[in-house]
Amino acid sequence: MADPNPPPQNVPPPSSAKAATETNKIFSGEKVHFPNPPDPTNPDPAILREQWKYAIRQYSRMYSHAWGTALLAGASFFALGWFIKGGNPLPSFGTHHDPPPPPPPADNTDQPRRA
């Protein structure tokens, strides 16, 4: 009977063998190629100033978007709480018109209680 799942003919080497060959390449004296190599010289100050201004602009935009989102979420949750509760969900912001609690019942005896 033939095996329904024959082993594949072209099996790649295991990852440890691949890592070992890459390690040998790195330490064999070959120059390493980075995907994003550093600049061979420093860019001129005008370009650096322009890049810095662009980075500040992007950061400011993200910062303001984050604050806007947080404020919108807070207002939305406050409105949702108001809708669910049917009133102000934060009692410290509203006026409190509950009547005072009733006084404790008066004791008719003139003698102190003994425990």
C-alpha positions as CSV (number, residue, x, y, z in Angstrom):
1,M,0.0,0.0,0.0
2,A,1.4,3.5,-1.0
3,D,1.9,6.1,1.7
4,P,-0.8,8.8,1.2
5,N,1.6,11.6,2.5
6,P,5.0,11.0,0.9
7,P,7.8,13.1,2.4
8,P,8.7,16.2,0.3
9,Q,11.8,16.0,-1.8
10,N,13.1,19.6,-1.3
11,V,13.2,20.0,2.5
12,P,14.8,23.3,3.7
13,P,17.4,23.0,6.4
14,P,16.2,23.5,10.0
15,S,16.4,27.0,11.3
16,S,19.3,26.2,13.6
17,A,21.4,25.1,10.6
18,K,20.4,28.2,8.7
19,A,21.4,30.4,11.7
20,A,24.7,28.6,11.9
21,T,25.5,29.3,8.3
22,E,24.5,33.0,8.7
23,T,26.7,33.3,11.7
24,N,29.6,31.9,9.8
25,K,28.9,34.5,7.0
26,I,28.9,37.4,9.5
27,F,32.2,36.5,11.1
28,S,33.9,35.5,7.9
29,G,35.1,39.0,7.2
30,E,32.3,40.0,4.8
31,K,30.9,43.5,5.0
32,V,27.4,43.5,6.6
33,H,24.7,45.2,4.6
34,F,22.1,47.0,6.7
35,P,18.6,47.6,5.2
36,N,18.8,51.3,6.1
37,P,22.5,52.3,6.1
38,P,23.6,55.4,7.9
39,D,24.5,58.5,6.0
40,P,28.1,58.6,4.9
41,T,28.3,62.3,5.9
42,N,26.3,64.6,8.2
43,P,23.5,66.4,6.4
44,D,23.8,70.2,6.2
45,P,22.1,72.2,9.0
46,A,19.2,73.5,6.8
47,I,18.1,69.9,6.1
48,L,18.4,69.0,9.8
49,R,16.4,72.1,10.7
50,E,13.7,71.2,8.2
51,Q,13.5,67.6,9.4
52,W,13.3,68.7,13.0
53,K,10.4,71.1,12.3
54,Y,8.6,68.4,10.4
55,A,9.0,66.0,13.4
56,I,7.8,68.6,15.8
57,R,4.8,69.3,13.6
58,Q,3.9,65.6,13.4
59,Y,4.3,65.2,17.2
60,S,2.1,68.2,17.9
61,R,-0.6,66.8,15.5
62,M,-0.6,63.4,17.2
63,Y,-0.6,65.0,20.7
64,S,-3.6,67.2,19.9
65,H,-5.4,64.3,18.3
66,A,-4.8,62.2,21.4
67,W,-6.2,65.0,23.7
68,G,-9.2,65.5,21.4
69,T,-10.0,61.8,21.4
70,A,-9.7,61.6,25.2
71,L,-12.0,64.6,25.7
72,L,-14.5,63.2,23.2
73,A,-14.5,59.8,24.9
74,G,-14.9,61.4,28.3
75,A,-17.9,63.5,27.2
76,S,-19.4,60.5,25.4
77,F,-19.2,58.3,28.6
78,F,-20.6,61.1,30.7
79,A,-23.5,61.4,28.3
80,L,-24.0,57.7,28.3
81,G,-24.0,57.6,32.1
82,W,-26.5,60.4,32.1
83,F,-28.8,58.6,29.7
84,I,-28.6,55.3,31.6
85,K,-29.0,56.8,35.0
86,G,-31.6,59.3,33.9
87,G,-29.8,62.1,35.7
88,N,-26.4,63.5,36.6
89,P,-24.0,60.5,36.9
90,L,-21.6,62.5,39.1
91,P,-23.5,63.5,42.2
92,S,-20.8,65.9,43.4
93,F,-21.7,68.2,40.4
94,G,-25.4,68.3,41.2
95,T,-27.3,69.7,44.1
96,H,-28.2,67.3,46.8
97,H,-31.9,67.8,48.0
98,D,-32.4,64.6,50.1
99,P,-34.2,65.2,53.4
100,P,-32.0,64.9,56.5
101,P,-32.0,61.5,58.2
102,P,-34.6,61.0,60.9
103,P,-33.4,61.5,64.5
104,P,-32.6,58.4,66.5
105,P,-35.6,57.0,68.5
106,A,-35.8,58.6,72.0
107,D,-35.3,56.4,75.0
108,N,-38.1,56.6,77.5
109,T,-36.0,55.4,80.4
110,D,-34.0,57.8,82.5
111,Q,-31.5,55.1,83.5
112,P,-28.4,54.3,81.4
113,R,-28.4,50.9,79.5
114,R,-26.3,48.1,80.8
115,A,-24.7,45.8,78.4
